[in-house]
Amino acid sequence: MERGMTSNGAIRARPIRSTPFLARNTQTCRIPGPVYADLGAVEQISDGNGKLQEQYIGGPIQVRLRGVSSDGSGSFTGYNLLVMGLGSSGMDVKSISPTTQNAEPSSQLIPAERTYTVKLRNLGAISDSGVVDFTITAPENSFVTLESGSYCQGCPDAILSHLMQQGRETVVAIKPTGGNWQDPSRYAEGDQTAYIGKDGEITWPSGNTEFTASTGWSISNPTKSSWNSVAGKPTEPSAGGFIDPGDIFTVNIQITMGYVAWAPPGTYTIQSDVRSWTYYETLFTEGDSDGQATIIIPRPDLTIGSFGYISHAIGQSEDGYFEKTSGGDEYFSFQVEVLNSGTETVGTFKVGLLDFSQNPLGVQVSISDNTNWAIDTEETNAMGAEMRVYDGKRFVYFKATAADLGMYDPQGAGSVFGTYTFYLAVDTENVIAEVNENNNREPIEITVVNGSTYTFLHEGNFIINVTQSVYMQGSQVNIEVNEGGCNWYSDIDGRLGSRGFLSAGIHNLTCQRSININPENGCYSGLELSADSYGKFTFDIGSPQVPVPIGFVDWFLLDPNGNTKSNGRVTDIYGYYPGTEKGVIFIDSDFDGMLSPGDRFDILPGESGSDLENTNSVDQYQFRLKSEQTGSCVIISSQTTTVEVQPIDLFVISAGADISVKAGDIVQFTGSAESALEFDVVLYEWDFEGDGLFDWESVSNGITEHRYHNAGTYHATLRVTDEQGVSTTDVRVVTVTSETSSPIGDIAGVRGEYVIAAALLIAIGIATAGYLMKREPSAPPAALKKEHAPQFTPQTSLVTIECPGCNAQMKVPKLSKMQTVTCDNCGLSGEIEV
C-alpha cells in the first residue's frame, strides 16, 4: 500500500501493485487486534523527533511487510492494512447512511426531519476527535421568493444554492437570478452569495443585513453543537469524545427540512467531510466520495378523496336569486378530503368551487401547508373555512350562499329552481408543477326546490303570492297545489272547494290535507336493519296517500325504552351529509320538497357533535314522524296565506229602472247581465216579490213579464250565474198602487210587438176573462239600457175572469174561440172559450 500526504498533512491513499509472499507451509496464525509499526523509528526517514523528514512529506513511500517464523520461514495475510501516522493526526469519512431518502417540507407547526449517520475513522498516530462538515446542495434552478416586509423593502427573487453551517449555526446560501444583486446596498465585487440565518436575517455580499421570513432549514450536528467563538472551532470534546488511532466513531446528523417556499421539489445532494479537531484549520477532507448522499422531495399530485356537500335545498326566489330556507340558515356547506400521492406537503394550495364551465367561482380556501393544514385567512374568501377530522380523515370545510354559487335568474321567471352543476377542485395554482394536473377536480350537482308549495291562480294566469296579495271581490280562485288532494278554507267564506269565491275582506286561506305516514305500522317503524359498512341505518318512506310538505313534519328517534334520543324538523336535516354534526339526515330522492316514496332518512350512530355521538348502534331504536299541528301519525298538513280582497263588480248587471204601476197592470222585465271576467252567463232568475223565492228562470235572457194584483212596494231581484257557478244580483223596485185599471188596461213597460186576443170563458161557474199572449222580440235589448218601454193601446177588448185555483182575477182577450189561459198567481193552466 502506498500513501501520499499533502504538505498540510491531509492524507491521500491509493493502492499499488502488491507482492505476495510465497507460502512455505499451511499453518495459519491469527493475531487479534491491531499491530502497530512506528515508521518514525526508522532512522533513515526520521527527523530524530518521531516525525518524517521534510523531503519525504508529499512523496510516495513504499512499505513492505515481512513475516518470519522461528526457523526463518513462513508467510502471513494482512487484513485492513492501514498506514497511519504519516502525520500525527488524520481523519477520514468511512460511510454515510442512508445514501438516499425521501422527505417533504416542514410545516409551521410540525417539522419534517430526516437523519443521516456518518461514520468517521481516525487515521492519525494520536487520539483525536472528528468534526463533520455537512453541506446540502439544492436542485438546479430552485427559485425562491424573499418575503418582503418592513425589514426588507423590495426584496428580490433569488436562487436557492445550498445549506451549510457557519460555526454551529445553519445558514441558507442564495444567489441572484441574474448576474448580481442590482441594489447597491446589497452588491459587492466578487462572490455574490448571500446567507440567510435561522431567524431570517440576510447578510448580503456588501455586508449589509435585512430580514425576511425564516426558511425553516436546520442542521443539527453534534460535532458542532458547542462552539468556541474565540478559537473559531468547536469546544474541546470531553475525554470520551476522542478516539484512538484506527478506531471508528459514529455521528448522527439531523436535518430539519425547510418550509415549502424554501424546499422546492427535486433531488438535494449531501456532502459529508471531516476535520481533525486538533488540527481544525489544516487537516480535513474535501469531496470525499464515501460521504455523499441524496435527499429527494417528490413533486406533488393533489387529488380529491372523500367529499360531502348539501346536495339539495328548499327555498324561494328573492329578487331573482335563490334564497335557501332549509337547514336553518342560508348556507350550502362542503367538506373535501385532499390526497397527495407525491410530496406530503406542497405549501399553499387552494380548495374551492368551479362553475359548470370549470371557471373559478371565487369560493376558495387557501391552505398554507398540509402536514398540519392551516387556513390562510388572508388568501381565503370562502366563509366558515376550517379543518375537520371525520372518520379518521382530514377535511377542508367551507360554506357558500346561493348568490356566491351564482344561483340567479335575471328575468325572475322562476328558472332559479332546478339542478346546478359545479366542480370541487384542488390546485397548487401553478406555484409547483404537479405530477398530474388533470386529476384534481370532481363534478357535483346541487338541486334547489321551490319552497312556495302553494300558488293561487286567477283565470287570466294572474298569480297571487302567498303573503298579503290583493285580489278582486267575487273572482273565482283556481287553487293549485302539488300532487295530492287539498281542502281549502277561508276564515270569511268557509270551505272553498277546488275553486273558491272570495268576498270582500282579508281572508286567511288554508290548504289542509291528511296523510297516514305509515299506514301499515302506525306511527312507529322499528329499525331492525343490519348496519352497512359506515354504521348507517335507513328509514325509507313507503307509499303515503299523498306527498306531504316536509315543512309540516317532525321526526323522532326513540331508544329501546321508548325515550326520545334525538328529534327535530325535517327541513333542518334536508339534503345534508355525514360529517355535519347531524345524527339524522333526510334524502329527498325526487327533489320535490315532499315526503314521498323513495325518500329516506339516514341515521348515523357515532356522528360527532350530534345526539348520537356516543351511540354505537340503533338497531333496536324506532323512528317516528308526526305532524307539528296534530301530534299524531296522521298528519294534517296545512299552509295559510293572507289574501286581501278589494270590492269590485264581478258582473255588469241591470234589473231595470224602478217603476210605479197600478194593481193588475202587467210589468215587463228586461234584465240583462255581462260577466266582467268574460265568462258566459248561463242562468237568469227573477224573484218578483223580493221574498227570496225565485219565481222565474231562463237560460237565454232575463226578459219576462209579471202582473202585480195587490198594492205595495216590491223589490224585484234579478240573479244571474256564470259558467263558473259565480252568481250576483241586482234589484228593481216596483211600486204598485190600488187605482182601478182602464177597461182596456195599461201594459206597463212593454217592448216589442204583442198580439192581444179575448174570449169568453164559461166553465165551472167562472166569469170570462182576457189573457195577454207574448211574442218574443226579434232581438234582445241592449244589456245596460234602463229606459221605459213605449205604451201600447190594444184594439181587442178584455174580459175579467177568476182563477178556480186561487180565486185571483185576471184579464184575457175576447176572441170568441178556445184559448189556453195560465194563472199568473198560482200557475194553473187550462183551455176556455171567451
VENWO-V621797 format. One record per backbone hydrogen bond with DSSP energy under -1.0 kcal/mol. CO is the residue of the C=O (numbers start at 1). NH is the residue of the N-H. If there is no record, write none. Layout:
co=CO nh=NH
co=CO nh=NH
This chain:
co=2 nh=14
co=4 nh=12
co=6 nh=9
co=10 nh=6
co=12 nh=4
co=14 nh=2
co=38 nh=41
co=39 nh=42
co=42 nh=45
co=42 nh=46
co=45 nh=53
co=51 nh=47
co=53 nh=56
co=54 nh=57
co=56 nh=59
co=69 nh=72
co=73 nh=69
co=88 nh=125
co=88 nh=126
co=90 nh=123
co=90 nh=124
co=92 nh=121
co=95 nh=119
co=97 nh=117
co=99 nh=294
co=101 nh=296
co=110 nh=107
co=112 nh=257
co=114 nh=255
co=116 nh=253
co=117 nh=97
co=118 nh=251
co=119 nh=94
co=119 nh=95
co=120 nh=249
co=121 nh=92
co=122 nh=246
co=123 nh=85
co=128 nh=243
co=129 nh=277
co=131 nh=275
co=133 nh=273
co=135 nh=271
co=136 nh=163
co=137 nh=269
co=141 nh=143
co=142 nh=160
co=144 nh=158
co=152 nh=149
co=152 nh=155
co=158 nh=144
co=159 nh=175
co=161 nh=138
co=162 nh=173
co=163 nh=136
co=164 nh=171
co=166 nh=169
co=169 nh=166
co=171 nh=164
co=172 nh=196
co=173 nh=161
co=174 nh=194
co=175 nh=159
co=183 nh=186
co=183 nh=187
co=186 nh=206
co=194 nh=174
co=195 nh=203
co=196 nh=172
co=197 nh=200
co=200 nh=212
co=201 nh=197
co=202 nh=210
co=203 nh=195
co=204 nh=207
co=208 nh=204
co=210 nh=202
co=215 nh=259
co=218 nh=256
co=220 nh=254
co=221 nh=224
co=226 nh=235
co=228 nh=232
co=228 nh=233
co=233 nh=228
co=238 nh=241
co=239 nh=242
co=243 nh=128
co=244 nh=247
co=247 nh=122
co=249 nh=120
co=251 nh=118
co=253 nh=116
co=254 nh=220
co=255 nh=114
co=256 nh=218
co=258 nh=106
co=259 nh=262
co=260 nh=263
co=266 nh=297
co=268 nh=295
co=269 nh=137
co=270 nh=293
co=271 nh=135
co=273 nh=133
co=274 nh=285
co=275 nh=131
co=279 nh=283
co=283 nh=276
co=288 nh=291
co=289 nh=292
co=291 nh=272
co=293 nh=270
co=295 nh=268
co=296 nh=103
co=297 nh=266
co=300 nh=435
co=301 nh=341
co=303 nh=339
co=306 nh=337
co=308 nh=335
co=311 nh=447
co=313 nh=449
co=314 nh=325
co=314 nh=326
co=315 nh=451
co=316 nh=323
co=318 nh=321
co=320 nh=409
co=321 nh=318
co=323 nh=316
co=332 nh=400
co=333 nh=310
co=334 nh=398
co=335 nh=308
co=336 nh=396
co=337 nh=305
co=339 nh=303
co=349 nh=367
co=350 nh=427
co=351 nh=365
co=352 nh=425
co=353 nh=361
co=354 nh=423
co=355 nh=358
co=359 nh=355
co=363 nh=353
co=364 nh=381
co=364 nh=382
co=365 nh=351
co=366 nh=376
co=367 nh=349
co=374 nh=368
co=375 nh=377
co=383 nh=399
co=386 nh=397
co=388 nh=395
co=390 nh=393
co=393 nh=390
co=395 nh=388
co=396 nh=336
co=397 nh=386
co=398 nh=334
co=399 nh=383
co=400 nh=332
co=401 nh=405
co=402 nh=407
co=403 nh=406
co=406 nh=408
co=407 nh=322
co=409 nh=412
co=414 nh=417
co=418 nh=448
co=420 nh=446
co=422 nh=444
co=423 nh=354
co=424 nh=442
co=425 nh=352
co=427 nh=350
co=428 nh=431
co=440 nh=426
co=442 nh=424
co=444 nh=422
co=446 nh=420
co=447 nh=313
co=448 nh=418
co=449 nh=315
co=451 nh=453
co=455 nh=480
co=456 nh=464
co=457 nh=478
co=458 nh=461
co=462 nh=458
co=464 nh=456
co=469 nh=644
co=471 nh=646
co=472 nh=475
co=475 nh=502
co=477 nh=500
co=478 nh=457
co=480 nh=455
co=487 nh=512
co=488 nh=496
co=489 nh=510
co=490 nh=494
co=494 nh=490
co=498 nh=479
co=500 nh=477
co=502 nh=474
co=505 nh=645
co=507 nh=643
co=509 nh=641
co=510 nh=489
co=511 nh=639
co=512 nh=487
co=513 nh=637
co=515 nh=635
co=518 nh=522
co=525 nh=623
co=526 nh=528
co=527 nh=529
co=532 nh=535
co=536 nh=532
co=537 nh=603
co=539 nh=601
co=541 nh=598
co=548 nh=595
co=549 nh=552
co=550 nh=553
co=552 nh=628
co=553 nh=570
co=554 nh=626
co=555 nh=568
co=556 nh=624
co=557 nh=565
co=557 nh=566
co=558 nh=622
co=559 nh=562
co=563 nh=559
co=566 nh=557
co=568 nh=555
co=570 nh=573
co=571 nh=327
co=573 nh=576
co=573 nh=586
co=575 nh=311
co=583 nh=604
co=585 nh=602
co=586 nh=575
co=587 nh=589
co=587 nh=600
co=588 nh=591
co=593 nh=550
co=595 nh=548
co=596 nh=599
co=599 nh=541
co=600 nh=587
co=601 nh=539
co=602 nh=585
co=603 nh=537
co=604 nh=607
co=607 nh=610
co=610 nh=613
co=612 nh=606
co=612 nh=615
co=618 nh=621
co=621 nh=527
co=622 nh=558
co=623 nh=525
co=624 nh=556
co=626 nh=554
co=627 nh=631
co=632 nh=627
co=633 nh=517
co=635 nh=515
co=637 nh=513
co=639 nh=511
co=641 nh=509
co=642 nh=469
co=643 nh=507
co=644 nh=471
co=645 nh=505
co=646 nh=473
co=650 nh=676
co=652 nh=674
co=654 nh=672
co=659 nh=735
co=661 nh=737
co=662 nh=665
co=665 nh=708
co=666 nh=748
co=667 nh=706
co=669 nh=704
co=671 nh=702
co=672 nh=654
co=674 nh=652
co=675 nh=678
co=680 nh=723
co=683 nh=721
co=684 nh=698
co=685 nh=719
co=686 nh=695
co=686 nh=696
co=687 nh=717
co=696 nh=686
co=698 nh=684
co=702 nh=671
co=704 nh=669
co=706 nh=667
co=708 nh=664
co=712 nh=736
co=714 nh=716
co=714 nh=734
co=716 nh=732
co=717 nh=687
co=718 nh=730
co=719 nh=685
co=720 nh=728
co=721 nh=682
co=721 nh=683
co=722 nh=725
co=726 nh=722
co=728 nh=720
co=730 nh=718
co=732 nh=716
co=733 nh=659
co=734 nh=714
co=735 nh=661
co=736 nh=712
co=737 nh=663
co=748 nh=668
co=758 nh=814
co=758 nh=815
co=763 nh=766
co=797 nh=814
co=799 nh=770
co=799 nh=812
co=801 nh=810
co=803 nh=807
co=808 nh=803
co=810 nh=801
co=812 nh=799
co=813 nh=758
co=813 nh=759
co=813 nh=815
co=814 nh=759
co=817 nh=834
co=819 nh=832
co=821 nh=830
co=823 nh=827
co=828 nh=823
co=830 nh=821
co=832 nh=819
